[in-house]
């Protein structure tokens, strides 16, 4: 009997990991540009604000989804909370709210998301940080 050569394994290109962050970023950028208009005409500065907001949020979500598993569950939960809290506070500040109320809303949202993310990570991983076997 002759041994046969192993067929090389081809890695498929996966785009589903980039689609959701891009979609959320685009929606966030459109909303940021809309909120900053305050009912007036759209300007180039508002379009740039929306584009930059979209790129930064989409990049943050993509980075946490791609490289977040290298962090311990506590740090990963805090990172998600910081991302959501910062994004929420920024959007609220665009509406003309004070810095104190924008920061307070961002902190509340960030703390809620961090607590929820920690609960999710804690209940779906074993002690070593690997996904649960169920």
MARDO-601593 format. One record per residue (C-alpha): residue in three letters; residue number from 1; x negated, z, y. Coordinates in steps of 0.001 Angstrom, whole numbers. Example, Ala and Ser with C-alpha at 12.3 -4.5 7.8 and 13.67 -1.06 7.14 Angstrom:
BEGIN
PT  type  seq       c1       c3       c2
PT   ALA    1   -12300     7800    -4500
PT   SER    2   -13670     7140    -1060
//
This chain:
BEGIN
PT  type  seq       c1       c3       c2
PT   UNK    1        0        0        0
PT   UNK    2    -1225     -856     3402
PT   UNK    3     -660     1377     6358
PT   UNK    4     1013     -138     9327
PT   UNK    5        0      298    12916
PT   UNK    6     2085     2619    15032
PT   UNK    7     4255      944    17603
PT   UNK    8     3309     2069    21111
PT   UNK    9     5994     4103    22787
PT   UNK   10     7282     2669    26035
PT   UNK   11     8368     5029    28741
PT   UNK   12    11510     3934    30471
PT   UNK   13    11775     4159    34214
PT   UNK   14    14272     6861    35060
PT   UNK   15    15987     6592    38414
PT   UNK   16    18633     9263    37942
PT   UNK   17    16177    11874    39175
PT   UNK   18    15921    10182    42574
PT   UNK   19    19499     8995    43042
PT   UNK   20    21185    12360    43596
PT   UNK   21    18652    13643    46176
PT   UNK   22    18847    10301    48004
PT   UNK   23    22647    10396    48055
PT   UNK   24    22736    13983    49325
PT   UNK   25    20087    13138    51935
PT   UNK   26    22009    10120    53218
PT   UNK   27    25244    12090    53498
PT   UNK   28    23421    14947    55244
PT   UNK   29    21732    12549    57674
PT   UNK   30    25013    10850    58525
PT   UNK   31    26651    14212    59119
PT   UNK   32    23734    15409    61278
PT   UNK   33    23946    12288    63454
PT   UNK   34    27716    12694    63741
PT   UNK   35    27539    16366    64721
PT   UNK   36    24833    15736    67333
PT   UNK   37    27004    13118    69068
PT   UNK   38    29489    15718    70381
PT   UNK   39    32106    12951    70677
PT   UNK   40    29939    10651    72783
PT   UNK   41    28380     7295    72079
PT   UNK   42    25769     6973    69363
PT   UNK   43    22184     6737    70616
PT   UNK   44    18882     5799    69005
PT   UNK   45    17719     9404    69200
PT   UNK   46    20691    10548    67134
PT   UNK   47    20035     7831    64572
PT   UNK   48    16402     8941    64292
PT   UNK   49    17543    12552    63959
PT   UNK   50    19867    11578    61113
PT   UNK   51    17204     9489    59385
PT   UNK   52    14553    12200    59635
PT   UNK   53    17017    14856    58454
PT   UNK   54    17998    12708    55488
PT   UNK   55    14395    12065    54465
PT   UNK   56    13364    15710    54757
PT   UNK   57    16326    17095    52820
PT   UNK   58    16133    14422    50116
PT   UNK   59    12386    15021    49760
PT   UNK   60    12914    18762    49471
PT   UNK   61    15602    18400    46817
PT   UNK   62    13525    15875    44880
PT   UNK   63    10441    18109    45004
PT   UNK   64    12339    21177    43804
PT   UNK   65    14022    19232    41007
PT   UNK   66    10752    17615    39924
PT   UNK   67     8202    20394    40347
PT   UNK   68    10391    23490    40547
PT   UNK   69    10001    24289    36851
PT   UNK   70     6378    25233    37498
PT   UNK   71     7573    28191    39578
PT   UNK   72     8852    31425    38082
PT   UNK   73    12628    31768    38217
PT   UNK   74    12542    34205    41152
PT   UNK   75    10417    31941    43343
PT   UNK   76    12453    28888    42347
PT   UNK   77    15692    30649    43318
PT   UNK   78    14202    31678    46676
PT   UNK   79    13021    28096    47257
PT   UNK   80    16519    26712    46654
PT   UNK   81    17975    29390    48915
PT   UNK   82    15486    28593    51677
PT   UNK   83    16227    24870    51446
PT   UNK   84    20003    25310    51594
PT   UNK   85    19844    28051    54222
PT   UNK   86    17579    26032    56478
PT   UNK   87    19707    22912    56124
PT   UNK   88    22917    24826    56869
PT   UNK   89    21467    26644    59859
PT   UNK   90    20091    23405    61274
PT   UNK   91    23444    21630    61009
PT   UNK   92    25219    24557    62609
PT   UNK   93    22693    24619    65457
PT   UNK   94    23399    20934    66164
PT   UNK   95    26996    21849    66994
PT   UNK   96    25830    23847    70009
PT   UNK   97    25982    27310    68449
PT   UNK   98    23518    29996    69491
PT   UNK   99    20237    30525    67714
PT   UNK  100    21372    33940    66486
PT   UNK  101    24577    32673    64885
PT   UNK  102    22799    29644    63384
PT   UNK  103    20116    31875    61911
PT   UNK  104    22700    34333    60614
PT   UNK  105    24733    31623    58910
PT   UNK  106    21570    30106    57435
PT   UNK  107    20443    33501    56111
PT   UNK  108    23852    34222    54572
PT   UNK  109    24034    30814    52901
PT   UNK  110    20427    31031    51747
PT   UNK  111    20919    34503    50261
PT   UNK  112    24076    33386    48462
PT   UNK  113    22449    30289    47016
PT   UNK  114    19326    32228    46017
PT   UNK  115    21432    34837    44218
PT   UNK  116    23497    32182    42465
PT   UNK  117    20423    30160    41502
PT   UNK  118    18659    33247    40155
PT   UNK  119    21707    34098    38036
PT   UNK  120    21831    30532    36717
PT   UNK  121    18112    30461    35912
PT   UNK  122    18166    33951    34380
PT   UNK  123    21079    33180    32057
PT   UNK  124    19848    29740    30993
PT   UNK  125    16174    30508    30244
PT   UNK  126    14362    32729    27813
PT   UNK  127    11727    35269    28878
PT   UNK  128     8982    32630    28905
PT   UNK  129    10944    30347    31258
PT   UNK  130    11888    27741    28681
PT   UNK  131    15475    26450    28545
PT   UNK  132    17715    28435    26227
PT   UNK  133    18126    26935    22734
PT   UNK  134    21930    26608    22895
//
